[in-house]
Amino acid sequence: MIALEGVSVIREGNLLLNSVDWQVRAHERWVVFGPNGAGKTTLLQVASAYLSPSRGIVEILGARRGKVDIRTIREHIGYAGVAMAAMVRRHLPAVEIVVTGKHAAFVDSRWHHYTDADWARARALLAQLHAGDLEHRTFGTLSAGERQRVMIARSLMPRPSVLLLDEAATGLDLGARERLVAALADLADDPEAPATVLVTHHVEEIPPGFDHVLLLAGGEVLADGPLDTTLTSETVSACFETNLVVEKIGRRYRAWSPGQSPAT
């Protein structure tokens, strides 16, 4: 799905990514993890074909950047994040925001033709993301967590081959975060769902069902591989340059500093 080889990104003299090698295969569920400024969003922009690297090779869905019309690749990538949500018209109802994702449109549904099947799919996606009750609510009346679930449903509307989620839980309160994590866990468990990449800097936001992790710090890969064996106290401590304990309880993770053990 995604293959990066020796990818570096330099902007205004700043090295944002440095010689990154990374592969995402079909149906894998990846977490891109690291502190603020690690290069996570930059990596996702490269993987979404919206940012050209300064050096290195980028292949997305089997097509090498620079050898094909990049617009044909973007049609098969679902992308959801705060920047995308800011482009949505706040007066539109949730179901219309989702259905217009079929054509990557940010105008109301009158500008394109949508079939009964399209509207049915939009409603089904909202239900899948635990947002079926929001169908007729306008975007401007939704909470931050509700907006995120609507935007993820929208990103799935065109049946993408890859789904990229940038800081999906940023700014959410505890209840909204847990509802989002539950929705993403259901998505991860769906064998028909596309390969998915989730960017976060909190281990508590990692949904059950995600199986791989890439740890970034200072624009470089510190570790990558299966989630259960790669996301450890040692790797997370190195990533954040702080002594941390990482523990898995059931299907979820938590992290804390030694001497400040969380309540059980």
NUVEXVO-335771 format. One line per field, with one value per residue: x, y, z of N, C-alpha, C in turn; residue number from 1. Coordinates in Angstrom, 1 decimal. Layout:
BEGIN
n.c1	c(X,...) $
n.c2	c(Y,...) $
n.c3	c(Z,...) $
ca.c1	c(X,...) $
ca.c2	c(Y,...) $
ca.c3	c(Z,...) $
c.c1	c(X,...) $
c.c2	c(Y,...) $
c.c3	c(Z,...) $
resi	c(NUM,...) $
REM end
This chain:
BEGIN
n.c1	c(0.8,1.8,5.1,8.1,11.3,14.4,13.4,13.5,12.6,13.0,12.4,12.6,15.2,15.0,15.2,12.8,12.0,14.1,15.7,13.8,12.6,9.9,7.1,3.7,1.4,-1.4,-4.4,-3.1,-2.9,-1.7,0.1,1.4,3.7,4.9,6.6,5.4,6.4,7.9,7.7,5.5,3.0,4.1,5.1,2.7,1.6,3.3,2.8,0.2,0.4,0.3,2.5,5.6,8.7,12.0,14.2,14.5,12.5,9.1,6.4,3.1,0.3,1.4,2.3,4.9,5.9,6.3,6.4,3.8,0.5,-0.2,-2.7,-4.4,-3.7,-4.3,-7.1,-7.6,-7.1,-8.0,-8.4,-8.3,-8.5,-7.7,-7.2,-8.6,-11.2,-11.6,-12.3,-14.8,-18.2,-20.1,-22.9,-24.0,-25.7,-24.7,-24.9,-24.8,-22.3,-20.8,-21.6,-20.7,-18.1,-17.6,-16.8,-14.8,-15.6,-16.3,-18.7,-22.3,-24.6,-25.9,-24.3,-23.2,-24.2,-25.8,-26.6,-29.3,-28.0,-25.6,-26.4,-27.4,-25.0,-23.6,-25.1,-24.8,-22.0,-21.8,-23.2,-21.5,-19.3,-20.3,-22.0,-24.6,-26.8,-26.4,-27.0,-28.8,-27.9,-26.4,-23.0,-21.9,-23.1,-22.1,-20.1,-16.5,-15.5,-17.7,-17.5,-15.1,-15.7,-17.6,-16.0,-14.2,-15.9,-16.7,-14.2,-14.1,-16.0,-15.4,-14.5,-11.7,-8.3,-6.4,-6.4,-5.8,-5.3,-5.0,-3.9,-6.4,-7.7,-7.2,-7.7,-10.1,-12.4,-12.4,-14.6,-15.4,-13.1,-12.9,-15.2,-14.5,-12.2,-13.4,-14.9,-12.9,-11.7,-13.6,-13.6,-10.9,-11.2,-12.7,-12.6,-13.0,-12.2,-9.9,-6.3,-4.9,-3.7,-2.8,-2.1,-0.7,0.2,-0.2,-0.3,-2.6,-4.6,-4.4,-6.2,-7.8,-7.0,-5.3,-2.1,0.6,3.4,5.1,7.7,8.6,11.1,12.5,12.3,13.3,13.3,12.8,12.1,10.3,7.6,5.8,3.1,2.8,5.4,7.1,6.3,7.4,8.5,11.1,11.5,9.6,10.4,12.9,11.9,10.6,12.4,12.4,12.1,9.9,7.1,5.5,2.5,0.4,-3.0,-5.4,-6.7,-5.7,-3.4,-1.3,0.7,3.2,5.3,7.9,7.4,5.2,2.9,-0.1,-3.5,-5.0) $
n.c2	c(-1.2,1.3,2.4,3.6,4.7,5.7,8.3,11.8,15.0,18.4,21.6,25.0,25.0,23.3,20.0,17.8,15.2,12.3,10.2,8.1,4.8,2.7,0.5,-0.2,-2.7,-4.4,-4.3,-4.0,-2.4,0.5,2.4,5.6,6.9,9.3,12.2,15.7,17.5,15.5,14.7,13.3,14.2,15.3,13.0,11.6,13.4,13.0,10.3,10.5,11.6,14.3,15.8,16.4,14.6,15.7,14.1,10.6,7.7,7.2,5.1,4.5,2.6,0.9,2.6,4.8,7.9,10.7,9.3,8.9,10.4,12.2,12.8,10.7,8.8,10.0,9.8,7.3,7.3,7.7,10.4,11.9,14.6,17.4,19.6,19.0,18.9,21.6,22.6,22.0,22.8,24.4,24.4,22.2,19.0,16.0,13.6,14.5,15.7,13.4,11.9,13.6,13.1,11.2,12.3,13.9,16.4,19.7,21.1,21.5,18.7,19.2,19.7,17.5,14.3,11.9,8.6,6.5,4.4,5.5,7.3,5.5,4.2,6.2,6.6,4.1,4.1,6.2,4.9,2.8,4.1,4.8,7.0,7.2,8.5,11.1,11.9,13.9,16.2,19.4,20.2,22.3,22.2,20.0,18.2,18.2,15.5,14.2,15.4,14.4,11.7,11.8,12.9,10.8,8.8,10.1,10.0,7.4,7.0,7.0,4.4,3.9,2.7,3.0,4.3,7.3,8.8,11.6,12.6,12.0,12.1,14.5,17.1,16.1,15.3,13.0,11.2,11.5,10.8,8.0,7.1,7.5,5.9,3.4,3.2,3.2,0.9,-1.0,-0.6,-1.4,-4.1,-4.9,-6.9,-5.9,-3.4,-0.7,-0.7,1.0,3.9,5.5,8.5,9.5,10.8,9.7,6.8,5.8,6.3,4.5,2.3,-0.9,-3.7,-2.5,-3.2,-2.7,-0.5,2.6,4.3,7.6,10.2,13.4,13.4,11.0,7.4,5.5,3.0,0.2,-2.0,-5.0,-4.2,-5.1,-6.0,-4.0,-1.5,-0.6,-0.1,0.8,1.6,3.7,5.4,6.2,7.5,9.8,10.8,10.5,8.8,6.2,4.1,1.6,-0.2,-2.9,-3.5,-5.7,-5.1,-2.6,0.2,1.9,4.6,5.8,7.8,6.4,5.9,7.4,5.8,4.9,4.8,1.6) $
n.c3	c(0.0,0.9,0.4,1.5,0.9,2.1,2.6,2.9,4.2,3.7,4.7,4.4,5.3,7.4,8.7,8.4,8.1,8.1,6.1,6.0,6.1,5.3,5.3,4.5,4.4,2.8,4.6,7.0,10.3,11.3,13.8,14.0,16.0,18.4,19.9,20.0,17.1,16.0,13.4,12.5,11.2,8.9,7.8,7.2,5.3,3.2,2.7,1.9,-0.6,-0.8,-0.2,-1.5,-1.2,-0.3,-0.8,-1.7,-2.3,-3.1,-3.1,-3.7,-3.4,-5.3,-7.3,-8.4,-7.1,-9.2,-11.5,-12.3,-12.7,-10.0,-9.0,-9.6,-7.7,-5.3,-5.3,-4.2,-1.6,1.7,3.9,7.1,9.4,11.6,10.0,7.6,8.5,9.0,6.6,6.0,5.4,7.7,7.9,6.8,7.0,8.8,7.3,4.7,4.6,4.7,2.4,0.3,0.3,-1.5,-3.9,-3.0,-2.4,-1.1,-1.1,-1.1,-1.7,-4.0,-6.1,-7.3,-8.6,-6.6,-5.9,-4.6,-3.4,-2.7,-0.7,1.1,1.8,3.0,5.3,6.5,7.0,8.9,11.0,11.4,12.5,15.0,14.9,13.9,14.9,14.4,11.9,10.8,12.0,11.9,10.9,12.4,14.9,16.1,18.5,19.2,19.2,17.9,15.4,14.5,14.1,12.1,10.1,9.7,8.7,6.4,5.0,4.4,2.5,-0.4,-0.7,-0.1,-0.6,1.3,4.5,6.2,9.3,11.0,14.1,15.4,17.8,19.0,21.2,22.3,24.9,27.7,27.5,24.8,23.5,24.2,22.9,20.3,20.1,20.5,18.1,16.2,16.9,16.2,13.4,12.9,13.3,11.2,8.4,5.9,5.9,4.9,4.7,7.4,8.9,11.9,13.5,16.5,19.8,22.2,24.2,25.2,23.4,21.4,19.5,20.2,18.1,16.3,14.8,14.2,14.8,14.3,15.5,15.9,16.2,16.3,13.5,12.7,12.3,15.2,15.9,14.5,13.8,14.9,17.0,19.7,20.4,19.9,20.9,23.7,27.1,27.0,24.3,24.1,26.1,25.1,22.8,23.8,25.4,28.2,31.3,31.2,31.9,30.2,29.8,29.0,29.3,29.1,26.0,25.7,26.1,28.5,30.0,32.2,34.5,36.4,39.9,40.0,39.8,38.2,39.5,40.3) $
ca.c1	c(0.0,2.8,6.5,9.0,12.7,15.3,12.7,13.8,11.9,13.6,11.7,13.2,16.4,14.8,15.1,11.6,12.1,15.5,16.0,12.8,12.2,8.6,6.2,2.4,0.8,-2.8,-5.1,-2.4,-3.3,-0.4,0.1,2.6,3.7,6.0,6.2,5.2,7.5,8.7,7.6,4.4,2.1,4.9,5.1,1.4,1.4,4.1,2.1,-1.1,0.7,0.1,3.8,6.7,9.9,13.2,15.0,14.0,11.5,7.8,5.5,1.8,-0.6,2.2,2.7,6.0,5.7,7.1,6.2,2.4,-0.3,-0.4,-4.1,-5.0,-3.4,-5.1,-8.5,-7.8,-6.6,-8.9,-7.6,-9.1,-7.7,-8.3,-7.1,-9.6,-12.5,-11.8,-12.7,-16.2,-19.3,-20.7,-24.4,-24.4,-25.9,-23.6,-25.0,-24.4,-20.8,-20.2,-21.9,-19.9,-16.7,-17.4,-16.1,-13.8,-16.2,-16.6,-19.9,-23.4,-24.8,-26.6,-23.2,-22.9,-25.3,-25.7,-27.6,-29.9,-27.0,-24.6,-26.9,-27.4,-23.6,-23.2,-25.7,-24.1,-20.7,-22.1,-23.6,-20.3,-18.5,-21.1,-22.5,-25.8,-27.8,-26.0,-27.3,-29.4,-27.3,-25.4,-21.7,-21.6,-23.7,-21.5,-18.9,-15.2,-15.5,-18.6,-17.0,-14.0,-16.3,-18.2,-15.0,-13.7,-16.9,-16.5,-13.0,-14.3,-17.0,-15.0,-13.9,-10.2,-7.4,-5.6,-7.0,-4.8,-6.0,-3.9,-4.2,-7.9,-8.3,-6.7,-8.7,-11.3,-12.5,-12.3,-15.8,-15.3,-11.9,-13.2,-16.1,-13.7,-11.3,-14.3,-15.3,-11.7,-11.4,-14.6,-13.0,-9.8,-11.6,-13.5,-11.7,-13.2,-11.7,-8.7,-5.1,-5.2,-2.5,-3.3,-1.0,-1.0,1.3,-0.7,-0.5,-4.0,-5.4,-4.2,-7.4,-7.6,-7.0,-4.1,-1.1,2.0,3.7,6.3,8.1,9.4,11.6,13.4,12.3,14.0,12.6,13.5,11.7,9.0,7.3,4.5,2.8,3.0,6.8,7.8,5.9,7.8,8.9,12.4,11.4,8.8,11.3,13.8,11.2,10.2,13.6,11.9,11.9,8.5,6.7,4.4,1.9,-0.8,-4.0,-6.4,-6.3,-5.3,-2.1,-1.1,2.1,3.4,6.6,8.1,7.2,3.9,2.1,-1.6,-4.4,-5.4) $
ca.c2	c(0.0,2.4,2.0,4.7,4.3,6.8,9.6,13.0,16.2,19.6,22.8,26.3,24.6,22.4,18.6,17.4,13.7,12.0,8.9,7.2,3.6,2.3,-0.1,-0.6,-3.7,-4.4,-4.7,-3.7,-1.2,1.1,3.6,6.4,7.4,10.1,13.5,16.8,17.9,14.3,14.5,12.4,14.8,15.4,11.6,11.3,14.2,12.3,9.0,10.8,12.1,15.7,16.5,15.7,14.5,16.3,12.9,9.3,7.0,7.1,4.3,4.5,1.7,0.4,3.7,5.6,9.3,11.2,8.4,8.8,11.5,12.0,12.9,9.4,8.1,10.6,9.3,6.0,7.5,8.4,11.3,12.7,15.3,18.7,20.5,18.6,19.3,23.0,23.0,21.6,23.9,24.1,24.4,20.9,17.9,15.0,12.6,15.2,15.8,12.0,11.5,14.4,12.6,10.3,13.1,14.8,17.8,20.5,21.8,20.6,17.6,19.6,19.9,16.2,13.3,10.8,7.6,6.0,3.5,6.4,7.9,4.4,3.9,7.3,6.4,2.9,4.5,6.9,3.9,2.0,5.0,5.1,8.3,7.2,9.4,12.5,12.0,15.2,17.3,20.2,20.1,23.3,21.8,18.8,18.3,17.8,14.1,13.9,15.8,13.5,10.4,12.1,13.0,9.5,8.2,10.8,9.6,6.0,7.1,6.6,3.1,4.0,1.5,3.3,5.4,8.0,9.5,12.5,13.1,11.9,12.3,15.7,18.1,15.4,15.0,11.5,10.4,11.6,10.0,6.6,6.7,7.4,4.7,2.2,3.2,2.8,-0.6,-1.7,-0.4,-2.2,-5.5,-5.2,-7.4,-5.2,-2.0,-0.5,-0.5,2.2,4.5,6.5,9.3,9.9,10.8,9.1,5.4,5.6,6.5,3.4,1.4,-2.4,-4.2,-2.0,-4.3,-2.3,0.8,3.2,5.4,8.7,11.3,14.2,13.1,9.7,6.2,4.9,1.6,-0.1,-3.5,-5.4,-3.3,-5.7,-6.2,-2.8,-0.4,-1.0,1.0,1.2,2.4,4.9,6.3,6.8,8.4,11.0,11.3,10.5,7.5,5.9,2.7,1.3,-1.4,-3.3,-4.1,-6.2,-4.7,-1.1,0.6,3.1,4.9,6.8,7.9,5.6,6.6,8.0,4.7,5.2,4.0,0.4) $
ca.c3	c(0.0,1.0,0.5,1.5,0.9,2.2,2.4,3.7,3.8,4.1,4.4,4.9,6.0,8.6,8.3,9.1,8.0,7.7,5.6,6.5,5.4,5.9,4.4,5.0,3.6,2.7,5.8,8.3,11.0,11.9,14.7,13.9,17.4,18.8,20.5,19.1,16.3,15.6,11.9,12.2,10.2,7.7,7.2,6.7,4.1,2.2,2.4,1.2,-1.9,-0.8,0.0,-2.2,-0.4,-0.8,-1.2,-1.5,-3.2,-2.5,-3.9,-3.1,-4.2,-6.4,-8.3,-7.9,-7.3,-10.3,-12.7,-12.6,-12.3,-8.6,-8.7,-9.7,-6.5,-4.2,-5.4,-3.5,-0.2,2.7,4.8,8.0,10.4,11.9,8.8,6.7,9.1,9.0,5.2,5.8,5.6,9.0,7.9,6.2,7.9,8.8,6.2,3.5,4.6,4.4,1.0,-0.6,0.3,-2.7,-4.9,-2.3,-2.5,0.1,-1.4,-0.8,-2.6,-5.3,-7.2,-7.9,-8.5,-5.7,-6.0,-3.4,-2.8,-2.1,0.6,2.1,2.2,3.9,6.6,7.1,7.5,10.2,12.0,11.7,13.4,16.2,14.7,13.2,15.5,14.0,10.5,10.4,12.8,11.1,11.4,13.3,16.2,16.7,19.4,18.5,18.9,16.9,14.1,14.0,13.6,10.8,9.1,9.3,7.9,5.0,4.3,3.9,1.5,-1.8,-0.6,-0.3,-0.4,2.4,5.4,7.0,10.3,11.6,15.4,15.4,19.1,19.6,21.8,22.8,26.4,28.0,26.9,23.3,23.1,24.3,21.8,19.0,20.2,20.2,16.7,15.4,17.2,15.3,12.1,12.8,13.3,10.0,7.4,4.6,6.0,4.2,5.5,8.2,9.7,12.9,14.1,17.9,20.7,23.5,24.0,25.6,22.2,20.5,19.6,20.0,16.7,15.6,15.0,14.0,15.2,13.8,16.5,15.3,17.1,15.5,12.1,12.4,12.8,16.3,15.9,13.8,13.8,15.5,18.1,21.0,20.8,19.6,21.8,25.0,28.0,26.5,23.0,24.4,26.9,24.1,21.9,24.5,26.2,29.6,31.8,31.2,32.0,29.3,30.2,28.3,30.1,28.2,24.7,25.7,26.7,29.3,30.2,33.3,35.0,37.6,41.1,39.9,39.3,38.2,40.4,39.6) $
c.c1	c(0.9,4.2,7.4,10.4,13.6,14.6,13.1,13.0,12.6,12.8,12.3,14.4,16.3,14.6,14.0,11.5,13.5,15.6,15.1,12.5,10.9,7.7,4.9,1.8,-0.7,-3.3,-4.3,-3.0,-2.1,-0.7,1.5,2.7,5.0,5.6,5.9,6.5,8.4,8.7,6.4,3.5,2.8,4.9,3.8,1.1,2.2,3.3,0.8,-0.9,0.5,1.4,4.9,8.0,11.0,14.1,14.2,12.9,10.2,6.9,4.2,0.9,0.1,2.6,3.8,5.8,6.8,7.0,4.7,1.7,-0.7,-1.9,-4.8,-4.8,-4.2,-6.5,-8.7,-7.3,-7.6,-8.0,-8.5,-8.2,-8.3,-8.3,-8.2,-11.0,-12.7,-12.3,-14.2,-17.2,-20.1,-22.2,-24.9,-24.6,-24.8,-23.7,-24.6,-22.9,-20.2,-20.4,-21.0,-18.5,-16.5,-16.6,-15.1,-14.3,-16.4,-17.8,-21.1,-23.7,-25.4,-25.5,-22.8,-24.2,-24.9,-26.9,-28.2,-28.8,-25.9,-25.1,-27.0,-26.0,-23.2,-23.8,-25.1,-22.8,-20.8,-22.4,-22.4,-19.4,-19.2,-21.6,-23.8,-26.8,-27.5,-26.4,-27.8,-28.9,-26.4,-24.0,-21.3,-22.1,-23.0,-20.3,-17.6,-15.1,-16.5,-18.2,-15.9,-14.6,-17.0,-17.2,-14.3,-14.6,-16.8,-15.3,-13.1,-15.3,-16.6,-14.4,-12.4,-9.5,-6.6,-6.3,-6.0,-5.5,-4.9,-4.5,-5.8,-8.5,-7.9,-7.9,-10.0,-11.2,-12.5,-13.4,-15.7,-14.2,-12.3,-14.3,-15.4,-12.8,-12.2,-14.6,-14.1,-11.4,-12.4,-14.1,-11.8,-10.1,-12.4,-12.5,-11.9,-12.6,-10.3,-7.5,-5.2,-3.9,-3.1,-2.1,-1.5,0.3,0.9,-0.9,-2.0,-5.0,-5.3,-5.4,-7.0,-7.7,-5.9,-2.9,0.3,2.2,5.1,6.6,9.0,9.9,12.6,13.4,12.9,13.2,13.5,13.3,10.4,8.8,6.0,4.3,3.2,4.5,7.6,7.5,6.2,8.2,10.3,12.3,10.6,9.6,12.3,13.2,10.9,11.3,13.2,11.7,10.4,8.3,5.5,3.8,0.7,-1.7,-5.1,-5.9,-5.9,-4.0,-2.2,0.3,2.2,4.9,6.8,8.0,5.9,2.9,0.6,-2.4,-4.8,-6.9) $
c.c2	c(1.3,1.9,3.3,4.2,5.6,8.2,10.7,14.2,17.4,20.8,24.0,26.0,23.7,21.0,18.0,15.8,13.4,10.5,7.8,6.0,3.1,1.6,-0.5,-1.5,-3.7,-4.9,-4.5,-2.4,-0.7,2.3,4.3,7.2,8.2,11.4,14.5,17.2,16.7,14.1,13.6,13.0,14.9,14.0,11.3,12.1,13.6,11.0,9.3,11.4,13.6,16.5,15.7,15.7,15.3,15.2,11.7,8.9,6.8,6.3,4.2,3.6,1.2,1.4,4.5,7.0,9.8,10.4,8.4,10.2,11.3,12.1,11.6,8.5,8.7,10.1,8.1,6.1,8.3,9.2,12.0,13.3,16.6,19.6,20.3,19.1,20.8,23.5,22.7,22.8,23.5,23.9,23.0,19.9,16.8,14.1,13.2,15.4,14.4,11.7,12.3,13.9,11.6,11.0,14.1,16.2,18.4,21.5,20.9,19.7,17.9,19.7,18.6,15.3,12.2,9.9,7.2,5.1,4.4,6.9,6.7,4.1,5.0,7.1,5.1,3.3,5.3,5.9,3.1,2.8,5.5,6.5,8.3,8.2,10.9,12.8,13.4,16.4,18.0,20.1,21.1,23.1,20.6,19.1,17.9,16.4,13.6,14.3,14.9,12.2,10.7,12.3,11.7,8.7,8.8,10.2,8.2,6.0,6.6,5.2,3.1,2.7,1.7,4.4,6.0,8.9,10.3,13.1,13.1,12.3,13.6,16.6,17.4,15.2,13.4,10.7,10.4,10.7,8.5,6.2,6.6,6.2,3.4,2.1,2.8,1.3,-1.4,-1.7,-1.4,-3.7,-5.9,-5.6,-6.6,-3.8,-1.9,-0.6,0.9,2.6,5.6,7.2,9.7,10.1,10.4,7.6,5.0,5.7,5.4,2.4,-0.1,-2.8,-3.6,-2.9,-3.9,-0.9,1.3,4.4,6.4,9.7,12.1,13.9,11.8,8.6,5.6,3.4,1.4,-1.6,-3.8,-4.6,-3.9,-5.9,-5.0,-1.6,-0.9,0.2,1.6,2.1,3.7,5.9,7.0,7.8,9.8,11.5,11.4,9.1,7.2,4.4,2.5,-0.1,-1.6,-4.0,-4.5,-5.9,-3.2,-0.9,1.8,3.3,5.9,6.8,7.0,6.4,7.4,7.0,5.1,4.3,2.7,0.3) $
c.c3	c(0.0,1.2,0.4,1.6,1.0,2.1,3.4,3.2,4.5,3.7,5.1,5.8,7.1,8.1,9.1,9.1,7.5,7.4,6.2,5.6,6.1,4.9,5.1,4.0,3.7,4.1,7.1,8.9,11.8,12.8,14.4,15.2,17.7,19.4,19.5,18.4,15.8,14.1,11.5,11.1,8.9,7.0,6.6,5.4,3.0,1.7,1.7,-0.1,-2.0,-0.6,-0.7,-1.3,-1.1,-1.4,-1.0,-2.5,-2.5,-3.5,-3.1,-4.0,-5.5,-7.5,-7.6,-8.2,-8.3,-11.6,-13.1,-12.2,-10.9,-8.2,-8.7,-8.4,-5.4,-4.2,-4.5,-2.1,0.6,3.7,5.7,9.1,10.6,10.8,7.8,7.2,9.0,7.6,5.0,6.1,6.8,9.0,7.3,7.2,7.8,7.6,4.9,3.4,4.2,2.9,0.0,-0.6,-0.9,-3.8,-4.3,-2.4,-1.2,-0.2,-1.1,-2.0,-3.9,-6.5,-7.8,-7.8,-7.6,-5.8,-4.6,-2.6,-2.1,-0.7,1.6,2.6,3.2,5.3,7.3,7.7,8.8,11.3,12.4,12.7,14.6,16.1,13.9,13.6,15.1,12.6,10.1,11.2,11.9,11.8,12.5,14.7,16.8,17.6,18.6,18.2,17.9,15.5,13.6,13.5,12.3,9.7,8.7,8.4,6.4,4.3,3.8,2.7,0.1,-1.8,-0.9,0.0,0.9,3.2,6.3,8.0,11.1,13.0,15.6,16.7,19.8,20.0,22.3,24.3,26.5,27.3,25.4,22.8,23.1,23.2,20.5,19.0,19.9,18.8,15.9,15.7,16.3,13.9,11.9,12.7,12.1,8.9,6.1,4.7,5.4,5.2,6.1,8.9,10.6,13.5,15.5,18.7,22.1,23.3,24.4,24.4,21.2,20.6,19.5,18.5,15.9,15.9,14.8,14.5,14.6,14.8,15.8,16.4,16.3,14.1,11.7,13.0,14.0,16.3,15.1,13.8,14.5,16.8,19.5,21.4,20.5,20.5,23.3,25.9,27.5,25.3,23.3,25.2,26.0,23.2,22.6,25.4,27.7,30.0,32.0,31.3,31.1,29.7,29.3,29.2,29.2,26.8,24.6,26.4,27.6,29.6,31.4,33.7,36.2,38.9,41.1,39.3,39.3,39.1,39.6,39.8) $
resi	c(1,2,3,4,5,6,7,8,9,10,11,12,13,14,15,16,17,18,19,20,21,22,23,24,25,26,27,28,29,30,31,32,33,34,35,36,37,38,39,40,41,42,43,44,45,46,47,48,49,50,51,52,53,54,55,56,57,58,59,60,61,62,63,64,65,66,67,68,69,70,71,72,73,74,75,76,77,78,79,80,81,82,83,84,85,86,87,88,89,90,91,92,93,94,95,96,97,98,99,100,101,102,103,104,105,106,107,108,109,110,111,112,113,114,115,116,117,118,119,120,121,122,123,124,125,126,127,128,129,130,131,132,133,134,135,136,137,138,139,140,141,142,143,144,145,146,147,148,149,150,151,152,153,154,155,156,157,158,159,160,161,162,163,164,165,166,167,168,169,170,171,172,173,174,175,176,177,178,179,180,181,182,183,184,185,186,187,188,189,190,191,192,193,194,195,196,197,198,199,200,201,202,203,204,205,206,207,208,209,210,211,212,213,214,215,216,217,218,219,220,221,222,223,224,225,226,227,228,229,230,231,232,233,234,235,236,237,238,239,240,241,242,243,244,245,246,247,248,249,250,251,252,253,254,255,256,257,258,259,260,261,262,263,264) $
REM end
